[in-house]
Amino acid sequence: MAGLTFSQCNILELWFMTLFYGAYTVIFSASMYSIRTGRRRIGKLLVLTIIVLFILSTAQTICVLVYTMLTLTYDVRYTTDLATLSAATNRTLEDDQNVMNLYQALSDSMIASTNLIADGLLIWRCFIVWGRTLWIVALPIAMLMTGSVCGYGVVVTDVIWYLRKYHHPDLKISGASWARLTHLETSFTRSFLIMSAATNMFVSLLIVGRILCTVRNQAEYGYAREAKKYMRLVYLMIESGSIYSLSLLLSGVLYTAGFTAQGSITMGMQYQLVGIFPTLIILLVTLGKTVEQTDAVQLSGGRIEFSNNPATDIEAMTAQKVTMEPKIRVHVVSKSETYYNGAS
């Protein structure tokens, strides 16, 4: 499958992208319905973030669809002697090439924006879980900014590419200036993918480590059910962080390998995974299968909080069930009906 043409690779990428987009649509619709009808409260900003991620995913899917349709003429351009084609056909090919370059820039801008929002949300979770300790997220923020600069650097090179070839679509890609531009795009893309993978995995491990340290003695204080929900969150974050980070790393490795089936499959999955996992966590929260931004619990290992507005029922339950130094009130009744209260 390594010898696919450019258009065939794009068709394969689109197929996997739409497959995962279908799953994303189901998860997003279920989460919105559950948020509307469920008892769990989800912050408005978080809901807005999930909606924006889905809108960007939809727009990117449309861009890739149009781009893939246009790549069918791309193979004609490079497998056919253009001198044998009519002037009208050549003009159509030139217009298609310009549109392809434009849609490439739009698609890459959506990738960079989606990654910035999703990883920013992950870092915010880490910030809240660690008790709003700023130094904990200092390095992840720096990593996110570095990756975002590289991501938007790809967009800048796409725009330069588009503007240079707008009036000359048949301009041959040769010379020192084109070589520098190609090198910049490759370097930016690879750095963006690797930094995104590192940020996602590092922040996920910070969150998981904090939760595990906090709830390790939960069962001893009668929190077996709550601990089980937290462990679901731990497993989900490990799995989602590993899968998404692996897809990013594979994309970075396969990017310079040319048009391959493996690279197309990985990219098609990656476009949707960035939004699927945050939305899936929200869905599980609203269904009561795990805990996230809406829960807060006072535990023996410290306070773990996921929201500015924690659920009051959880707080009330916690206040009643957890006492670090229990005191037992003993009432002794004498014959004279006098009460002596003592603490043991």
N, C-alpha and C positions, 0 to 999 in steps of 0.2 A: 504493500500500500504506500510505499515511500515515493513512488514515481507518479503521483497524481499531479494533474495540471493545477494552475492557480484557481480557476473557476471550480474545479472539482473539490479542492480543499475548502473553498468558501462554502460550497453547498453542504459539505460534511459538517463544517463548523455551525452553519445555520441550523442544520437538522438537530444537532445536540443542544444548541441554544434554545430552540423552540420547544424541545422536549422538556428541558428544565424550566423554561418559562411557563409551560402548562402547569407543572407542579407548583411553581412559585405563585401562580394565579390562584390555585386552589387554596394554598396555605394563607395567602394574603386575604382572600375573601373570607375564609373561616375565622381568621384573627379579627378582622373588622366586625364581623357578625358577633363574635364572642365578646369583643370589647363593648359593643352596643348593648348586648343582652345579659352579659355576665355580671356577677356581683363584685368581682375584683376591680379595683380602681387602677387605671393606667394613666400616667401623666399625659397632659395634652401635647407637650413638647415631644415626648417619646412617640406618641401616635403620629404626630406630624412628620417626624423623622422617618418612620416606617412608610408612610404614604409617599414621601419624596423619593425614597429609595425605589419604590415600586414604579413611580412615574418615570424615573431615570432609566430603569430596566426596560420599561415598555418602549420608551423613545429609542433606546439603543437597539432593541430588537428590530424596530422598524428600520433604523439606519442600516443595520446589517442585512436585512432583507432586501432593501433597495440596492445596497452595495453589491450583494451577491447576484442580483439580476443583471447588473451592469457588467459584472466580470465575465459573463458569457461572451460579450464582445471582445473582452481582453484577450482571450485565447485566439480569436480570429485575427486580432492585430499582430500577434507575434507568431502565428503559424501560417499566415497567408501573405503572399507578396502584395503589398499595398498598391503597387503599380498596376495590378490587374483588376483592382476595384474601381468602381465609379467614383466621381467626385462627391456625389451625395452620400455614398456609403462611408467614404473617408471622413466627411464632415460629421456624420453621426458618430463614428468611432471617436473623433476628437472631442465632441460634446460629452460623450459617455466618460471619457478619460477625465475631463475636468470635474464632472459630477462625482466620480469615484474619489478623486483627490479631496474634494470638499467633504464628502461623507466620511472619509477616513479621519479627517481632522475633527469632525463633530463626534464621531464614535470615540475617539481617544479622549476628547474632553469629558465625555460622559463617564468613561472608565475612571479617569483621575478624580472627578467630582464624587462619584459613587464611593470610591475607595476612601476619600477624605472623610465623607460623612460616616460611613460604616466604622472605620477605625477610630474616628473621633468619638463615636458612641461607645465603642469598646473601652477607650481610655477613660471616658466619663464614668462608666461602670466601675472601672478599677479605682478611680479617684474616690467614689462613694464607698465602695467596699472597704477601702483602707482608711476610712474615717476622715476623708477629705485632707489627706496628707499630701501636700503639694510635691514634696521631694520624691515621692514614690513614682509619680507620673512625669517627672521632669525628663528623664531619658526617653520614655515612649513618645512624648510630645516632640522632642527633637528628632526622633526617628520618623515620626509621621510627617513633620515638616520637610525633612530631607526627601522622603519618598514622594511627597506631593510636588516639590520643586522639580523632581525628575519626571513625574507624570505630566505636569504642565509643560515641561521642556519638550516632551514628545509632541505636544499639541503645537508648540511654537514652530518646531521643525516641519510639521505637517502643513502649517499655514504658509511658511516660506516656500515649501515645495509646491503648494497649490498656486501661489502668486507667480512664481517663476515660470510655471508651465501653463498658466491660464491662456495666454495668447499664442503659445507654441506647444500644444499637447504632444507633438511628435518630436520635441526636442530630445536629443539623445542624452542619456544620463552618463556623462563622461566628463573628465577634467578634474582638477584639484578641488574646485568649489563644491562640485557634486559629491566628491569622495568625502570631503569634510562633513557635509550635511548628512550623508548616509551614516558616517561614523558617529556623529552626534546622536542621531535618532536611535541607532542600535545601542549606544552606551546609556542613553536616557531610559530606554525601554527596559533594558536588562537591570539597571539599578533600581528602577521603579518597582519592578516585580520582586526583586530580592529584598528590598527594604520593606515592602508591604508584607511579605511573608514573615520576615523577622519581627516586625512590629506586632502582627497578629498573634504569632506564637508566644512572644515574650509577654505581652499583656494578658493573654489567656492564662499563662502559667502563673502570673502574679495574682490574678483573681482566684484561680483554683487553689493556690497555696494559702491564700488568706482564708478562704472558706473552710478548707480542711483543718487549718490550725484553730479556727474559731469553734467548729462544731465537733471536734474530736471527743469531747466529754459530754456531748449533748444527751446521749442515752442515759447517763447516770442521773440526770435531773428530770427525767420523764419526758424527753423530747424525741422519742424514737420516731414518731410520725414526721415531725418537722425535719429531723436529720435526714430521713429518707428523701424528702423533697429537695433538700439542699444537695444531696448526693446525685439526684437526677440532674440538677443544674451542673454539677461538676462533670459528670459523664458527658453531658451534651456539649459543654464548652470544650472539653478535651477533644471530642470527636469532631466538632465543627471547626475548631482551630486547626487541628491536624489536617483535615481534608482540604480546607481552603488554603492553608499555607503550602501544602504539598502541591496543589494545583498551580499556585503562583510560582513555586520553585521550578516545577516542570515546564511552565510557560517560559520562564527565563532561560532555562537550558535549551529548550527546543526552538526558541525564537530565531537563533542564528543558524539553525539546521536546514533552513529553506522551507518549502511548502511540503509538509508531511502530514499524514493522517493523524499521527499522535498529537502533533501540535494543534491541529484543528479541533480535535476532540477536547483537548485540555482547555483551549481558549473558549470553546462553546460552553463548557461547564462553568468555567470561572466567572463569566459574565453574570450568571444568575446566582451562584453560590454566595456572592458578597451580600445579597439582600435576603436570600432565603433563610439563613441561619438566625439573624436578628429577629425576623418576623416569626420564625418557628418558636423561639424562646418566648415571645409575647403570647403566642397562641397557647403554649403550655401553661403559662402563668394564669391566663384568664380561665383556663379549664381546671385550674387547681392542681395540676400535675407536678408543678415545680414552683419555686419562688424566684422572684426577681425584683424589679423596681418597686413593687407594691408592698413588700413585706419588711418588717423589722423585728428583730428578736434580741432580747438581752440574754446572753449566754454566759457560761462560766468562764469562757476564754476571752470575753470582751464583747463589745457591741458590734453587730454586723447590720448595716443598714443599706437599703437599696433605693431610698427615695427621700425627698424632702417632706413628704406627707405619708408616713407609714400608716398601715391599717390600724385603726384604734382597737379593733377586736384582738389583734395579735398582741398589742401593748398590754391590754387588760389581762389577757391570759398569762402573759409573761410575769406581770407584777404579782399575780396570785401564785404561780407555780414555782418560781425561783426565789430562794432565800439562801444566801451564802452562810449565814449564821442563824440557824433556826432556834427560836425560843419557844419553850413549851410552858404555858401558864397552868399552874397546879392550884386547884382550889381545895382547901382543907376546911371542913365544917366542924366546929366544936359543939359541945352540948348547949352552949349559950347562944348558938346560931351566929357566932362571930366568924367572919371570913378572913383568912390569912392567905394572901397571895404571894407566891414565891416563884422565882424563875429557876429552872434547872437546866 
